[in-house]
Amino acid sequence: MTSATVGLAAVALVAIGLLAGILLAPGRAPSSVAVPEGELRVAVSSRLFDDARRVEVTPHVAEAVTLTVAESGRVTRTACTPGAVIASGTSPLTVDDRPLLALATTVPLWRDLEWGARGEDVRAMQAELARLGHPVTPTGTYDRPTSTAVATILREIGGAQPSGRLPVASVIWLPAPQVTVASCEVALAQTIGPGPFATVAGGLTSLEVTGGLTGAVAGDRVLRIGDVSAPIDAGGMVTDPAFLAAVAASPEFAFATASNSALTLDAVLATPLEVVVVPPGAIFGIADGTGCVLADGQPRPVRVVASSLGQTMVTFDAGPAPTYVEVPLPGEVPPPCR
């Protein structure tokens, strides 16, 4: 073996030794991300949480109703055709060139209403005016804002010089904000009234949430179908007309009605919570929905919102959420956070 060959062999052995040393030596993490020996640190993430739940809903459907008018005269305009929709706040009929106002109220109007009138019929009329977008407060007293709203709505349907007074003969009472015509009792140019104008099919008047919210996150909720939602009141009822119309036209409602089965819809938090997702093992000292996590070696109190698929969602009541949390080792007793 020549001296050159020996030299090359020596260099190769040194290189192999260095490579083995690199491979076998323990890795060193940068000081900025170094974790104390025996400690597991996990990055956390934030997200919006609406606690969507599939809930059972009971539909309340009104029976067929005959709409009547107290006015007398010749029909000079009518929007009544089978299948047509009559909406509260519109005029479906004109008698002797006097447009009549369709109005859905929880108490049917039975008298002329004007400034100073008091009663539940006034309150019901005010509530419907407010739902239609008029700046009226349901006080039960016919006040100036009510008079202004009545004059406005009568002017919108073509009433001549409305005074702010609401004669009962100018109103066609509706049992729901929107009704569908089943049959018409009078036609254009015929004489009417007082008497029947049209028969309307029973319609969806409200939805009642009857099951599925046990253990749900506390907070105001809305019922949702597709892109349409409506608030659920304290009694579990949903009465928003636009939402009821969307449900009534949905395949879910048609199937539930045809098969006499339960109707289920999504109920979600009206305002989603911003939660932090942590591993379940990072939480300790859990009691009454609260617990603790370690962040930067310091215990932080958290409120447990929900758990799903190996993830626990929490909120931090004090201060911003950390970037990382530490998972206590088995047998380790972390310091209390309260």
C-alpha positions in Angstrom: 0.0 0.0 0.0 1.4 3.4 -1.0 1.7 6.3 1.4 -1.0 8.2 -0.7 -3.4 5.3 -0.3 -2.8 5.2 3.5 -3.5 9.0 3.6 -6.8 8.7 1.8 -7.9 5.9 4.1 -7.1 8.0 7.1 -9.1 10.9 5.8 -12.0 8.6 5.1 -12.0 7.2 8.6 -12.0 10.7 10.1 -14.9 11.7 7.9 -16.9 8.6 8.9 -16.2 9.3 12.5 -17.4 12.9 12.3 -20.6 11.8 10.4 -21.3 9.2 13.1 -20.8 11.7 15.8 -23.3 14.1 14.2 -25.9 11.3 13.7 -25.6 10.0 17.2 -25.3 13.2 19.1 -28.6 14.6 20.6 -30.3 17.4 18.6 -30.2 20.9 20.0 -33.3 23.1 19.5 -32.9 26.8 19.2 -33.1 28.6 22.5 -36.3 30.5 21.3 -38.3 27.2 21.1 -36.5 25.1 23.6 -38.7 23.2 26.0 -37.6 22.2 29.5 -36.7 18.5 29.7 -39.7 16.3 30.3 -42.3 18.9 29.3 -44.7 18.8 26.4 -45.7 22.1 24.8 -48.5 22.2 22.3 -49.5 25.1 20.0 -53.1 26.3 20.4 -55.5 27.7 17.8 -58.6 30.0 17.9 -61.8 29.7 16.1 -65.5 30.8 16.1 -67.8 28.3 17.7 -71.6 28.4 17.2 -72.5 25.2 19.0 -74.7 24.0 16.1 -77.2 21.4 17.2 -79.9 19.5 15.4 -83.1 20.1 17.3 -86.7 18.8 17.0 -89.2 21.5 16.0 -93.0 21.3 16.3 -94.8 23.3 13.5 -98.0 25.1 14.4 -100.3 25.4 11.4 -103.5 27.4 11.3 -106.7 26.0 9.9 -108.3 27.3 6.7 -109.9 30.8 7.3 -112.4 32.8 5.4 -111.4 36.4 5.0 -114.2 38.9 5.3 -114.8 42.6 4.6 -117.0 45.1 6.4 -117.1 47.4 3.4 -119.9 47.4 0.8 -119.7 48.2 -2.8 -118.4 47.1 -6.2 -115.1 45.4 -6.6 -112.9 47.6 -8.7 -109.6 45.8 -8.2 -108.7 42.4 -6.7 -105.5 40.4 -6.3 -107.4 37.3 -5.3 -106.6 34.2 -7.4 -106.2 30.6 -6.1 -102.5 30.1 -5.1 -101.8 33.9 -4.7 -100.1 35.1 -1.5 -101.6 37.9 0.5 -99.2 39.7 2.8 -99.9 41.9 5.7 -99.4 45.5 4.9 -100.6 45.2 1.3 -104.0 45.9 -0.3 -105.5 42.8 -2.0 -108.9 44.4 -2.8 -110.4 47.8 -3.8 -114.1 48.5 -3.3 -115.6 51.5 -5.0 -112.1 52.8 -5.6 -111.3 52.5 -1.8 -108.3 50.2 -1.2 -108.6 47.9 1.8 -105.6 47.1 4.0 -104.7 43.5 4.8 -103.3 43.4 8.4 -102.2 40.4 10.5 -102.9 41.0 14.2 -103.1 38.7 17.2 -106.3 40.4 18.1 -108.7 41.0 15.2 -109.8 44.6 14.9 -113.4 45.1 15.9 -113.8 48.9 16.1 -112.6 52.1 14.5 -109.3 53.2 16.0 -108.1 56.7 16.4 -106.1 59.1 18.6 -106.5 58.2 22.3 -108.0 54.7 21.9 -106.7 52.1 24.3 -106.8 48.3 24.5 -105.2 45.0 23.4 -106.5 45.5 19.8 -104.5 48.8 19.7 -101.4 47.0 21.1 -101.8 44.2 18.5 -102.1 46.6 15.7 -99.0 48.6 16.9 -97.0 45.4 17.1 -97.8 44.5 13.5 -96.9 48.1 12.4 -93.6 47.8 14.2 -92.9 44.4 12.5 -93.6 46.0 9.2 -90.9 48.6 9.9 -92.8 51.5 11.2 -91.3 53.4 14.3 -94.1 52.4 16.7 -93.9 51.0 20.2 -96.7 48.6 21.3 -98.0 50.6 24.3 -101.7 49.8 23.9 -102.5 53.6 23.4 -103.2 55.1 20.0 -100.5 57.9 20.1 -98.9 60.2 17.6 -96.3 57.7 16.2 -99.2 55.2 15.7 -101.3 57.8 13.9 -98.3 58.7 11.7 -97.6 55.1 10.9 -101.3 54.4 10.0 -101.4 57.5 7.7 -98.2 56.3 6.0 -99.3 52.7 5.4 -102.7 53.9 4.1 -101.0 56.3 1.8 -98.7 53.5 0.5 -101.6 51.4 -0.6 -103.3 54.4 -2.3 -105.6 55.6 0.3 -107.0 59.1 -0.4 -105.8 61.7 2.1 -105.3 59.4 5.1 -105.9 61.2 8.4 -104.1 58.7 10.7 -107.5 57.2 11.8 -108.0 53.5 11.1 -111.6 52.6 10.3 -112.3 48.9 10.9 -114.1 48.8 7.5 -110.8 49.6 5.8 -109.1 46.5 7.2 -109.1 42.8 6.0 -107.9 40.8 9.0 -105.3 38.1 8.3 -104.6 35.2 10.6 -100.8 35.2 9.7 -98.3 37.6 8.1 -98.7 35.7 4.8 -101.6 33.6 3.7 -102.2 31.6 0.5 -105.5 31.9 -1.3 -107.5 28.7 -1.7 -110.6 30.1 -3.3 -112.1 33.6 -4.1 -115.6 34.4 -3.1 -116.1 37.5 -5.3 -114.7 38.6 -8.7 -114.0 41.9 -10.3 -117.0 44.1 -10.9 -119.2 42.1 -8.5 -120.9 43.6 -5.5 -119.4 42.7 -2.1 -120.2 42.9 1.5 -120.3 43.0 4.2 -119.3 39.4 3.7 -116.7 36.9 2.6 -113.8 37.9 0.3 -111.6 34.8 0.1 -110.8 31.5 1.8 -107.1 31.0 2.6 -105.4 27.7 3.3 -104.0 26.9 6.7 -100.5 28.2 6.9 -97.4 27.9 9.2 -97.9 30.4 12.0 -95.0 29.4 14.3 -92.3 26.8 15.2 -91.7 25.5 18.7 -88.3 24.0 19.6 -89.2 20.9 21.6 -85.9 19.0 22.0 -82.2 18.9 21.3 -80.9 21.7 23.5 -80.0 19.7 26.6 -76.5 20.5 27.6 -76.2 23.3 25.0 -73.9 26.2 25.6 -75.8 29.1 27.3 -76.7 32.0 25.1 -79.3 33.4 22.7 -80.0 31.1 19.8 -81.4 31.3 16.3 -83.0 28.6 14.2 -81.4 28.2 10.8 -82.4 26.7 7.5 -80.1 27.3 4.5 -79.0 30.9 4.6 -82.1 32.1 6.5 -82.3 32.3 10.3 -84.6 33.7 13.0 -84.4 34.2 16.8 -85.7 31.6 19.2 -87.6 33.5 22.0 -87.5 32.6 25.7 -90.4 30.2 25.3 -88.7 28.3 22.5 -90.9 29.9 19.8 -90.0 31.2 16.3 -92.5 33.5 14.6 -90.4 35.4 12.1 -92.6 35.5 8.8 -89.6 35.3 6.4 -88.2 32.3 8.2 -91.6 30.6 8.4 -92.0 31.1 4.7 -88.6 29.6 4.0 -89.4 26.6 6.2 -92.8 26.1 4.6 -91.2 26.0 1.2 -88.4 23.6 2.2 -88.0 19.9 1.4 -87.6 19.2 5.1 -91.0 20.5 5.9 -92.6 18.8 3.0 -91.1 15.4 4.0 -92.0 15.8 7.7 -95.6 16.7 6.7 -96.0 13.9 4.2 -94.5 11.2 6.4 -95.9 12.6 9.7 -92.4 12.5 11.1 -90.4 15.0 13.3 -89.1 18.1 11.7 -85.5 18.8 12.7 -83.6 22.0 12.0 -80.3 23.6 13.2 -80.2 25.8 16.3 -77.0 27.8 16.7 -75.7 30.6 18.9 -76.9 34.0 17.8 -73.4 35.3 18.5 -70.7 32.7 18.0 -68.0 32.4 20.7 -64.3 32.9 20.0 -62.8 29.8 21.6 -59.2 28.4 22.0 -58.7 24.8 21.0 -56.4 22.9 23.4 -55.6 19.2 23.9 -57.8 17.6 26.6 -54.6 16.5 28.6 -53.6 20.2 29.0 -56.6 20.9 31.3 -56.5 20.0 35.0 -58.5 20.9 38.1 -61.8 20.8 36.2 -64.9 21.6 38.4 -68.3 23.1 37.4 -67.2 23.8 33.8 -64.0 25.6 34.7 -60.4 24.4 34.9 -56.7 25.4 34.5 -54.0 25.2 31.9 -50.3 25.8 32.1 -48.9 28.6 29.8 -45.3 29.7 30.0 -45.1 27.8 33.3 -47.9 29.8 34.8 -51.4 28.3 35.6 -54.2 30.1 33.8 -58.0 29.7 34.6 -60.2 28.7 31.6 -63.9 28.0 31.1 -64.6 24.7 29.2 -67.0 25.4 26.4 -67.2 22.0 24.6 -65.2 18.9 23.6 -65.1 17.1 20.3 -62.9 14.6 18.4 -60.0 14.9 20.9 -60.1 18.7 21.1 -61.4 20.8 24.0 -62.6 24.4 23.4 -62.1 26.9 26.2 -62.2 30.6 26.8 -59.8 32.7 28.8 -61.6 35.1 31.1 -58.5 37.1 32.0 -56.0 38.4 29.5 -55.2 37.2 26.0 -55.0 33.6 25.0 -51.5 32.1 25.0 -49.7 30.7 21.9 -48.8 27.5 23.6 -50.0 25.4 26.6 -48.0 22.8 28.5 -49.4 19.3 29.0 -48.6 18.0 32.6 -46.7 14.7 32.7 -48.4 11.7 34.3 -48.2 12.0 38.1 -47.2 15.6 38.0 -49.3 17.9 40.2 -49.5 21.4 38.6 -49.9 24.5 40.8 -53.5 25.7 41.4 -54.7 28.6 39.3 -57.2 29.9 41.9 
